[in-house]
């Protein structure tokens, strides 16, 4: 790009016919030569005679033009009508054309609007009455209407209308007036056409004086308001240099005309303009472009800036001070325009926003956007794309327990390291989203480089290794940072992110937080320590060492608490990447289906557990992306080891064995006011009962503690199991300890025994917080205890089941 500290440029563009200097300046042309001139939409009773009138220069062909009516309640289009014909000469080279509507054909406002659209589908005007609103759909989509400031009351007289009044040649010269007798098809009462320029109504619409590197796409764009094919005879474009406020070039426009859309371009060869000038021609300091009604001969090089016969001008710079001498070309108070206002001067142009707005010699509507040579100024940034500026993931995560930008919309980019979309494509699971990670990170051990992207029912299917761009709002969902997708781009595929190695135990559970959302791996051999939720949720607890239940090792107290804390620091949950309960099939830690040919036992080990570190349900967990290396370290023996003795004592979880069928009614529990938890149908109950009886008969223990059996007011469920066992094993094989309901929960414990092997010794006992305040009923069901006599040895022992 070319800049000098000594030289500044002013580009002046002039349209019209040259007039001698002694002749006073004519009125200035503005941006809207064809415009909405009169409206009637409401009157007393049934609306009648509704119409919209268009005014403009005589001879203007309205073929392809249209009026589009918008509903202010929601902003949608409710009617479109094509204009046609040529505007007649009704007064001083101007005239009107009327579009009539049926009764109640135009809505009554609060607010509603009208868009005047030219043959190129460009919106020339978007006016509204009784308020303003933003259009949704149609040619005016996204444009906010301009309220005309007057309205028709519901009791307006039949035959009235809203009209422009005043003297001039273009829309900006006139003012909307209160309801008066309509003049559809004629010049309005109180309206006089004339006083405008002798030449056509053309303005400077866009200037691009600075490009990347060598300026090779400089241009000046003229615009006729969308009329199209407007002759530019009698006009001249003049360029002024701000270093001395003198002209350095002038181009006659005789013989040229605007294109069908109303644009004319002067510029560098690459833009195929109507008039070509060399690269690096436009000065890009404090300079100006002006449009005159004159000839180039009137502006030899080093002509002083003048307002004589001036139609329009723009004074511009690229982050330079104002030039008072050139600002005299503008209307009072109008600003010098900085092409570098967004610090993107080389890639943006100065353009009127909205397109064609502001009026001649007014620069207050100029803004800086990507150039739109020979097209309407979109006044919008280019579509967002991969590689645009973004917020790094580690800044979204921050160095604390929660994101510092919650409820903020961000754009991030990263590599997919875990694909958990809920769709039909093969992936790592169904968590309604995926995890992405910054491939390089920031090197800060306190910040995570990964994050979960929530994308429920998303249309785009990503895969591990895809580089993606995500736009969405940041939130903390139950303690996990996530971004909810509003837009998603797949930038490339095939990228690889190496997992970050972690190990157990940790010094603090919070040590996992800096890795939330990242791809991690545990190279250690970890023990399968607990799998209570494996069948229901696919979860397995892994530890570095195998731990006993603290109170099985220590009396409740400091030592037991310390053991519990030690366990919490030496655990991580291996999940299955799914949210459904009772998933089918269950997944083995090695990544294959869990079945009778691919089992695991507590105490077995897994090495190289690899996946995304996730957080949900108050636990850090691994959502695996590949199977771990499994080793069987706790082989099942053919029979239990011989521990001596003559009696066998066992415990058995009957998993909600209820003889009361669960119909949904609250009829269970000690006082029959709780939800039932057992079988939903008699058939389901029969299947459950048969399996439990078969298992108990195979165990063949002398005393069995039953866990999670229905807490019936009486002992009906326990008696039912004993009856089933006796039917299979012989009458009188088993009996039970009669307790009736214990505690207040819907389930409890029970004891069955073989009368031939043992004899109850005394009554049963219950341990709860009334017996020992250290026993917390809110966290434990009461313990059932019973002593038994071994008649063979005379020994007495106590069985406690919890």
N, C-alpha and C positions, 0 to 999 in steps of 0.2 A: 504494500500500500504506500501511497506517496503523501507525505506531509512536510510542510516547511514552517518554520517559526516566523518567517518574514512575510509569507504570502497567504492571503485568505481569499476565498472565492464566494461570489454571490451569483446565483443563477436566477435570471429573471425571464419569465416566459410571458409573452404578450399575444393575445388573440384579438383580432378585429381589424378595422381599416385605419390607416394612418390619417390623423387630422392635424392641421397646422398648430403650432405651439400656442397661437393666440386664442384658439378655441378652448373654452373651458372643458375640464374632464367630464366624461359621460358617467352615468350611474354605473356601478360595478356589477358585473355578471356574478351570479351565485350558482349554487350547485344543482338546483332542481328546476330546470326549465319546463318540464312536463310534470304536472302535479294535480293532486286532489283539490278541487276548487269549491265544492258545495256538497252537503250531505243532508239527507232527511231520513231519520230512523224511528221517530216516535211522535205520536200526536194523541189528542183526546179520542177515546173510543178505539175502534179497530184501526190499526196503522194503515194508512193508504198513501199512495203517491210516493212511496219510498224510492229514493234514487241516490246515485253518486255521480258527480260531474267531474270530468277531467279537463284541465286547461293546458294550453301550451302554444308554441309557435305554429302558425298556419302552415299547412303542408306536411306536418309530422304524420307519418304512416304508423298507425297503431296496430297493424296486423301482428299477431303474436303476443301482444300485450294482454294483461289480465288484471282483474281485481279479485283478490283473495280475502274472504271474510274470516276473521278469527274470533273464537269464543274466549272471552277473558276468564271464564271459569274453567281452568285447566289449560288454556292456551292453544287448543286444537283448532284446525281449519273446519268450518262448517259449510262453506260455499265457495265455489270458484267460477268466475264468469269471464269469458274471453271478450276483449275489446276488438274493434275492427274499424276500418275506414280511415279517413284522413281528417285531421283537424282543420275546420274551415277558417277563413279570414273574417272574423266578426268585428275586429277593432284593431287598427294599427298593426296588422300582421299577426294577430293572436286570435284564438277562438276556443270553443268548448265542444266536448262530446259527452253525452249523457248515457249512463247505464241505469235502466229502470228495473225495479224489483216488484214481485207480487206483494199483496197485503201481508204484513208481518214477516216479510222476507229478510229484513235486517234486524238483528237482535238489538235489544234496548239498553245494553250497557251495564255499567257498574262492575268492571268495564267490558267493552268489546272493541274490536279493531279492524282496520282495513289496510291491506298491503297492496301497493301499486307495483306491478312486476313487469319488466320490459320483455322484449322478445328473446333475450338471452337468459331469461329466468333470474335476472338480477333484481333485487328489491330496490326500487327507487325511493319509496316512502313506506313507512309502517306507522300509521297514525292510529290513535285511539281516542275514545270519548268516555268521560266519567271515570277516569283513572288510567293507569298504565299497567302493563304486564309483559311477560316474556313469552314469545311464541314457542309452541312445541309442535314440530313437524312442519311440512310445507316449505315454501321458499323462504319464509322469514324465520325458520327454526333457529332458536337461540338469540334472536334479536329482541331487545326491549322496545316496546312501542313508545311513541311520543304523544303525550296527552295534548289535544288541541286546546284545552282549557275552557271550552264552552260546551254546553249540553242542551238537549231538548227535554223539557219536563214532560211528565206523562199527560198533562192537560194542555200541551201546546196546541195551537190552532191548526186545523187541517189546512194544508197548503203552505205551511211554513218550512224553513230549512235553516241550517247553519252555513254561513258563507264567508269567504275571504273578502276583505275590503282593503282599499288603499291604492297606491299607484306604483307601478313597476313592471317588470318583465318576467320575474321568476318567483317561486314560492316564498323565498325569504323576504321578498319586498312587501308581502301582504300580511294581514292580521285577521284571525278568526273573530267573527262578531256573533252576538246573541241572536236567537231565532228571529227571523223576519220573513216576509212573504217571499216564497221561492222564486228563482229566476232560471230554473233548469233550461239549458239549451241556449242561453244568452249570457253575455257578460254580466256579472253580479251588479246589483245596485251598490253604489259607492265604490266600484272598482274601475280603475282606468289602466289600460295597458299602454305602455310606452315609457320613454325616459330611460330605457335600457340601452345597452351598446348597440351600435349599428350592426356589428358583426354577430356571430353566433355566441351562445352562452357556453363558454369553455373555461375550465380552471386547471391549475396545476394540481395533480392528484397524488403524485408520488415522485420522490427523488432518491436515487442511490448514488452517493458520491464516493463511497469507500468500500473496497472489496479486499478479500484476503490476497496478500502478495501484490503483484502488479495489477492495478485496477483494469479489468478487462470486461466488466459487466456493469459499467456505469450507465445510468439512464435518467431521463426526465419523462414522466408520463403525463399526458393531458387527458381530460375527460369531459365529455359533453353532457353528463347527467344520464347517460343510457339511451339517448335518442338514436345514436348510430348514424354513420355515413354523413356526418356534418362537415360542410366545407370549411376549411381553415384559411380561405383566401383573406388577405388583408391583415394577417396576424404575424407577429415576429416573437421569437424567443431570444432573450438577451441574458448573458452570463456576466456577473459582476464579481470582481476580486476584492476581498475585504482588506487587502493590504493597502489599497489606495481608494477604495470605493468607486473604481472605474471599470467600464466594461472591457472584457477581453475577447468576446465573440458574440455574434448575432446570427440567427438563422431565420430566413423568410419561410413562411408556411404556405405561400401561394401555390395552388395546384394540389395541395394535399387535403385529405379528409380523414375523419375518425373512422375506425372500422365498424363493423356491424354492431359491436357491443359498446361503442362510444369512446374507444381509446385510441390515442396516437402516441407513438414512442419516438424519442430522440435518444440515441445511445450508441454503445460500442457494437462492433460487427457481430459478435457472438449472439446478440439478441435479435438480429435481423430487424432493426428498427426502420421506421419510415425515413428518418434522416440519421445518417451515420456520422459520428465523430470518433476521433482516435482514442485508444486506450490512454488512461491517465490524463484525460482532457479536463474532467471536472475537478476544480480545486476543492479541497476538503477541509478547509479551515473555516474562518468566519467569512462566508461567501453567500451569494444569492443567485436565484434564478427568477426571472420575471417574464411575464407575458403581456405584450402590448398590442394595441390596435395601431399598427404603424408598419414601416418597412425597415429592413436591415440597414439600408443606406442611411437611415436616421440615427444609427448607433455604430459609427465607426469605432475602432479600438480606442480605449481610453475616454469614452463618453461618460460623463458623470451620471450617477444614479438619479433618476427623475420619476415623478409620479404622473407626468403628463401622458394622457392616453393609456395609463396603466390599467390592466384588467385584473391581474393577480400576481402574487409573488410569494416566495418563501425565502427566508433568511435562515441559514443553517450553519452548523459547525460540528466538530468532533471533539467535544469537551474543551471548548475555547470560550473566552470572554465574549460578552455581547459587543456588537458593532453598531453604535448609535446611528451612524450615517446610513447604513443599509436598512436598519429597522424603520427608517422613515418611509420605506416602500410599503409597509404594512399599515393596517388600521391601528389607531392609537391603542396602546396597551397590549398588543399581540406579541407573543414571545418569539425569541430566536429558538430554533429547533435543534436539539443535540442528537445527531445520529448515533452517538456513543452513549446515550443515556442509560442503556442496560449493560454497558461494558462489552457490547457485542457489535460495535459499529461496523466492523468489516463484514459481518454476516447479516446485518439488518439494514432496512431502508427507512427513510422518513415517509410516512403514508397517512392519509386522512382516514380516521377511524370514527364512525363507520365510513365506508367507502363514499367519497364525494361530499362529505359533510363539512360544515364550518363556514362555508361561504368565501367569496373572493377576498383576498388580502387579509384573511383571518387564518392564523396558524395554531389556534388553541386546541384543535382536534387532531393535530398530527401526533402520531405515536410511532414506535419503532418495532417492526416485526420483520419476519423473513420476506424478502422481496417478492412482489407479485406483478412483475412487468406485464402490461397488456392484459390484465385481468383484475377483477374486483379485489380490493384490499380485504383479506379475510380477517386481519387484525387478531389472529390467533397464532399461538406457537405451533411449530410443526408437530405432527403426531409423536407422542412419546415412543421411544424405541430403546432396544438394548444398547448399552454403552452411554446413555444419557447420564447426567449426574445422579447419584443415588446416595442414600445413607448406609454406611457400612453396618453389617449385622452386629458387630461388636459394640457399635454405638447404640443400637437399639437395645441390646442386652444390658449394657452398662456394667458397672463393677459391684452392684449391690444385689439384693435378693429379688428386686423387682425392676422392671424397665423404667428408665427415666423419661420415656416418651409415651407413656400409656395414654390412649385416646387420641393419639396423633397419627395422621395419615403419612406414611412414608413409602418411598420406593427403595427396594433393596435388590441386590444381585448376589447370586451364589450358585453353588453346585448342589444338585439333588443327591443327598447321601442316604435317604430313606424314603421309599415310595410306599405310602400307606393310604392311597386313594381308594375310596369305596366304589370300585367299578369292576367291570368284567375282565380287565386286562391283568395278566400275571404281575404280581407285585409282592411287597413285603408284608401286607396286611390291609386292614380296613379301619383306619383311624380318621377317615374323612379329611385327609390332607397328606402333606409330605414335609420332610425336613430338608433344609438347605444350609450350606455352610460356606463361609468365605474361604477360598482355597489357600489364602496366605495368612489371614488374620492380622492382628496388630501386635502380637508378641507379648501381650499383657496377660499374665497368668490369672488375673482377677476377672477377665471378661470372656464370655463365651463367644465363639465365632460361628455358632449355629443357632437356628431358630425353627420352630414348628410353624408351618403355613397351613392354616385352616381353609380348606377348599371343598366344602361339602357339595356333592353333585356337580363338580366342575366339569366344563365341557372339554377342556384341554387335558390330555393324558400325558403326564410327564413320566420320566424313567430315571433310574439311578444313573448318574453321569451327565444328565442334561444340565447345561448352564441356563439359568432362568432369571428373569426380572419379574419382581412381584411388587405390585402397588396395593396397599391396604392399610387398615387401621390396626394399631398395636393395642393389645390387651393382655391382662393377666388372667388366664382362665384356670381357676382353682389353684393358683400359685405357679402356673407355667406360662412363660412369655410366648405369645403367638401373634401372628399377623393374619387377619382375615382378608382374603383376596377380594379386591375389587377389579383388578386387571392383572393378567398374566401373559408373559411372553416367553417362549422357548427360544433361546439365543443360539445354542449349539448343542451338540451331544458328544459323548465319548470321553468326558473329563474324568479324572481319577483323583480322589481325595484319600489320603492315607489315614487310617484310624489313629486316634491319640491313645497311647497305652495308659491304663489306670490300674490300681491295685487295691486290695483290701489287706488289713483294715485301714480306715481313715481316722484322722485325728478328730474330725468333727463331721457330722452328717452334712453340714453346709459346704464341706469341701467339694461336693459334687456340683454345686450350683454353677461354677465357672465353666462347666462342660455341658450344661443343659442344651439340648438340641444338636450336639455335635456327634460325629461318628467316633466311637471309642472302642477299645478292646481290652480284655483282661487276660494277659498272657499266663497268669497263674492257673494252677489246677485248683478249681473251686469245688467245694463240697455241696452236693444237693442236700440241703439241711432241712427243708420243709416244703411240703407240696399240698397243703390243705386246700388251697384254691385252684389246684391244677385242673380238676375236672370241670369246675364251674367257670373259671376265668382264664385258664391256661397259664397260671402263675406258678413259678418255682422260686423259692428263696435260696440263694447261694451264699456260702460263707467260706472264708479261708480255712478256718478250723471248725470242727464239729462241736456244737455247744449243747449242753444239757439245759433243761428248764431250770432257771435259777433256784427255785424253791425245792427242786428235787435234789439239789446239791447243798443248799444252805437253808438255814432257818430264815424266815422273813426278817429282813433287817438290812444293815449296811452292806454286808457281803453279798446278799442276794441282789440288792439294787446295783452294786458294782458289776456283778455278773450280767445283769440285764443290760446295763449300759455298754459293756464290752461287746455283747451280741449285736446291739444296734449299730455299733461302729464297724462291725465285721459282716455286714450283710448288704446284698443288692438283690432286687427282685428281677428275675428273668421273666419277661412277659412274652406274649405270642403275637403282638401287633394287631390284636382284634379286640372289639368291644362287646361282642355278643356273649351272652351267658350260655354255658354248656355247648361250647363250639364243637362242631363235628366236621372233620376229624380233629382230635387233639394232636398237638405237635410235640414231638420228642425234642429235647434240647439239641440233638444232632441235626435238627431241621427236617427230619423225615416224619412220616405219620407214626403216631404212637399206637401200637397194637400188640398183640400177644407175641409177635416175633420181634418187636422192637420196644423193650420195656426199660425202665430204670427203677432203682431202689434208693431210698434214703441212704446217704453215705457214699454213693457213687460220685464220680468227679467229672467235671467238664473243664476243658482248657481252651483258651483263645475264644472266649465268649465275645462276639463282635456285634455291635448294633448301635442304635442312636440312644443317647442318654435322655430319657423322658422323665416327666414328673406328673403324676396324677394320683388322686386318692391318697394324698399325704405321703407318697413314697417316691423316691427316685427309683427308676426301673430301666432296664435295657429292653428296647424294642428291636429284636434281632433282624439283621439283614442277611445272615448266613448261618448255617449250622455250626455248633461248637464241636470240638473234639471230645467225644464221650468215652469214659472208661468205667467199666464195672468194677467197683472197689469193695462192694459189700454183698458178696454172693449169698443168695438164699440157700440155707441148709436144707437137707432133705427132711430133717425133723429138728425140733428145738433141742438145744444142748441139754444134757441131763444135769439137773440141778439137785438131784436127790429128792427125798421126801416121797410121800405116798398120796398126796392130794394135789389136784390141779385147780388153780384159780385163774379166771380170765375176765377181761372186760370186753364189751362189744357195743359199738355205736350203732343203734338201729335206725339212725337217720330219719327222725320224725315218724316213728311208727304210731299211727293214730288209727284206732278202730272207728272213730267218728269221721265219716267221709267229708271232705272239704267242699262244701257247696258255695262257699263265699260268705255264708252267714257267720256271725260272731257267736258261736255256740260252744266253744271249747274253753279249756282252762278250768281252774278249781271251782269257779262260780259260773262257768259256762257263758262268759261274756267276752271271749277273745277269739281272734281269727284262728281257724284250724290250719295245720301245716302239713297234713298228711296227704294220702292219696285222694285224687279228685273224683275217681269212679270206683265202683266195686271191683271192676276188672283190674284196675291198677293196684288196689289193695290186695287182691288175691295173689298177684304176682310178687308184690313186696313181701307178703307173709310167707310164701313158699320159699323164697330165697333166704330169708332170715332163719327159718326153722331148719333148712338144710345145712346152713353154715353152723348153727349152734350144735346141731346133732353131730356134725363132723368134729367140732372142737371137743365135745364130750367132756366138758369141765365139771368139777364137783360143785364149784360156786362160780356164778357169772354175774358181774355188775353190768347192768344195761344202762346205756347212756342215750339221751334224747328220745325218751319214750313219752307218749302223751300223758300230761298231768291231769288225768281224769279225776273227778271227785272221788271215785272209788278205784279199784285196781283192775278195771276191766281189760285194758290192753295187756298188762302183765299176765293176767289169768288166761287170756286168749293165747298168748305164745306158749305158756306152759301146757295148755290143753293140746296145742298142735304138736309140741315135742312128745308128749305122752302118747298121742295117737301114733307117732312114728316109732318111738323107742320103747313103748310099753307103758301100761298104766302105772302111775306112781313114780315114774323115773324122776320127774322134777316137781318141785313145789316152789312157792314164792313167799317172800316176806310181806305180810300185809301192812301197808302204810297209809293207803288212800292218798289224797293229794298232799304234796310237799311243796312249800313255797308258793309263790304267786305267778310264776311263769307258765307258759302254755306247755312246756316240756319239763321233765325231771329225770331222776335216776330211779332204778329199781334193782332188786336182787332176787335171783333164782338160785336154787340149790338142789342137790340130790339128797333126799332124806336117808337113803341107804348109806351114804358116805359121811354126812355131817349132821349135827343137830344144832338148831339155833340155841344160843346160850344167852338168856335174858332177852330184853326187848331191844328194838332198834333205837338208834340215836341220830339226831340231825345236828350238823354244825352250820351255824349261820352267825350273823353279827350280834344276835342276842346272846349267843353262847360265848363268842369271842369277838370283841369289837374290831380286831384286826382283820376279820373276815368281812369283806365288803359285799353286801347283797346286791348292790347296783352293778357289780362286775362278775359275780359268780352265782351259779345256782347252788342251793344248799347241798352239802355233802350228806350222803346217806351212809351210815355205818351199822354193822351188825357183827356180833361175836358168834363164833361157831365152836362146837366141841368135836374134836376128832375122837370118836369112840374107840378107835384102835389103840391110840397112844394115851388118851386122856388129856391131851393138850387142848388149850383154848387159843384161838387166833381171831383177830378182828379184820374184817374187810371193809374198807371205806371207798366209795365210788363217787366221783365228782365229774 
